[in-house]
Amino acid sequence: MQTDFRNRVFLPVLLPLLILLGMAAFIGVFALTLLYSTHEASLMLAAVAAGGILFVISLAASQDKLDPVRRGVLGVAVLVPFLIGGAYAAGLIGDIGDEERMINVEPPAEAPEDAILAAENDQEFCLPSNGDCEPTEFWSVAAQDEAQFIYLFENRDDAAPHNLSIRELEGDRDDPQPGEVIHEGELLTSVGEVTENVEPGLEPGDYYFVCDVHASTMTGVLEVTDNGGEDNGDDAGEA
């Protein structure tokens, strides 16, 4: 009776099901370990675990029969990285802030199409469009979330560093003057781009923007609108 159950039920049905459940549990635990670790720790754990699995497969395939010592080595190679990674993810070792855990990491911010400004020289900002960049001292952007204002700044100038900072506007569009600093943008020392978050968000109105490195030449007026900034092209250069 036991042999009949083994051949008809356990081997063809229960054993594959148990293997699948074991694989699912293993993958789930490993995924949770990565999610509750930091980005750097997750990359390291994945690399070490992959190396351990490859080592186990190579050693097992090269041996006709495994003695207890080799079995112990295989077990250590497979289990230790997961035990250490699990302890780290659970907070038993190390100290991980909640905001650093992969599960709490926010996706990269993406700037709307009208919230992109660039620098090609040290004289003026420009609006990127179809590969070209139209010089401007006026930038119109739709109002965004109350909690943040996202913009993308491109440095296309390989001869000088640039950034894009936003300040309160003193005066008016005809005679703009810098006021209190709202946001100081990251300095790009080479060709590249950076997505910036201004927190809290900018309410509709006019603001002063400037490259801090070339504050005497690279300035302009930012208009935050409620209607999407349709006047971006027509009003360029009015300020």
Secondary structure, 3 states (H helix, E strand, C coil): CHHHHHHHHHHHHHHHHHHHHHHHHHHHHHHHHHHCCCHHHHHHHHHHHHHHHHHHHHHHHHCCCCCHHHHHHHHHHHHHHHHHHHHHHCCCCCCCCHHHCHHHCCCCCCCCCCCEEEECCCCCEEEEECCEEEEECEEEEECCCCCCEEEEEEECCCCCCECCEEEEEEECCCCEEEEEEEECCCCECCCEEEEEEECCCCCCEEEEEECHHHCCCCEEEEEEECCCCCCCCCCCCCC
